[in-house]
């Protein structure tokens, strides 16, 4: 019988940090990553020599970029693993850091994600089997078609779906680490440059550069290092799945999300209704609509109506993407999943400032990677 995270010793996030997500600049990736790591160390109140292991997440940088970056913190000789898992790279790095600490292999581990925009071909392009639709069904077309399908199936308008972007741009405007920090009206979102179908640029995530880091520790490390009692947030569930065959092949992202969320919630002993904060993969507006339903936050076809009613707002039933989500916080790819963890940690500590959701105790982070993989974590205070 397989074990889960709660069967092992408790694991806590004790420090988080970022370099702001932003358009591509002349800054080297080393500067981006070092700021995130140093801020996470400062947040935890610890020094670099306390870190026993490091996981470096990137999807767009060249081979083995972690060593040239981390050596600026000190040549400590710790194990270093590089992880690439598409959009879920940071989430995968975080999971591995949690597993290592929970198993007792180390007491304190770093997960850091860094990326800068660069063309990164997908593995499927080199697998030797051509897909006749490759040139026609690029990601934004796939999600534009899903938006059409959803609107027709449930009788909602594309304006209803676009309200996801209005909410998330508003949240991003309150986030100093966000790529996009300007609130947008529904009229502005709908008037944006067309991308595919009814999707406009303001309904799609910007892919820029940035970094995010999280430090994971055991109870023993927390006591030994004298970490302040207001810092640790426990990781209570960690689930990872990959795509298989589904009854409706057009819904593979949502189906994969639903099953992975169920595993993580079962591990943690939680119900969807107990979630206060959800950070989810909203590369396109329709994804947030689909995924809150797949997660069990509401019944199919109800997400858009509840969105209009404010259920997913900061201060609503459940704050969905209070960071601004991928649409406004941004999607530098490698760091994105770790940035979600950081937002949830701030929320559960009550340190999210203008984005703070009242009485936040339970959070869930969700990322998919090109629809092939899905990672879900639950955190509790």
ABEGO torsion letter per residue (X at the ends): XBBBAAABBBBBBABBBBBBBBBBBABBAAAAAAAAAAAAAAAAGBBAAABABBBBBBAABBBGAAAAAAAAAEBAGBBBBBBBAEAAAAAAAAAAAAAAAAAGABABBBBBBBBBBBBBBBAAAAAGBBBAAAAABBAAAAAAAAAAAAAAAAGBBAAAAAAAAAAAAAAAAABAABABABBBBAAAAAABBBABEABBAAABBBBBBEBBBBBBBBAAAAAAAGBBAAABBBBABBBBBBBBBBABAAAAAAAAAAAAAAAAAAAAGBBAAABABBBBBBABAAAAAAAAAAAGABBBGAAAAAAAAGAABBGBABBBGAAGEAAAAEBAGAAAAAAAAAAAAAAAAGAAEAABBBGBABBBBBBBBGGABBBBBBBBX
